[in-house]
Amino acid sequence: MVSVFRGVRVGVRATGCKTGFVRAEVEKIIKVIRPAIQADEGDISLIDVDEATGVVTVELQGACVTCPASTQTLKAGIERIMRDRVPGVTEVVEINALGMSEAFVSL
């Protein structure tokens, strides 16, 4: 497997957490990794950061929605980078994986 994050450099781990700090750092990291995801016709949006639990919720878009490797990208790429670079991040989850798809359902 070729990592879409090869050559992506992110800042060193910061110390000390303040309210809003985790979200701000997560937003910075997403800005850095977004071009690598977009290069494969996908995209990523930040949905939520629960600073109490450290869970970051994102939405993968574009080609990522149907890509069989998106879980690998999320866990081995995005989550690993977030946990390494942002103090307090414990997990990254994808909104559609939680059953919160925005797709319309007709009854």
Secondary structure, DSSP 8 states (H G I E B T S, - for coil): ---TTTT-----------TTHHHHHHHHHHHHHHHHHHTTTEEEEEEEEETTTTEEEEEEEEGGGT-TTHHHIIIIIIIHHHHHHSTT--EEEEGGGGT--------
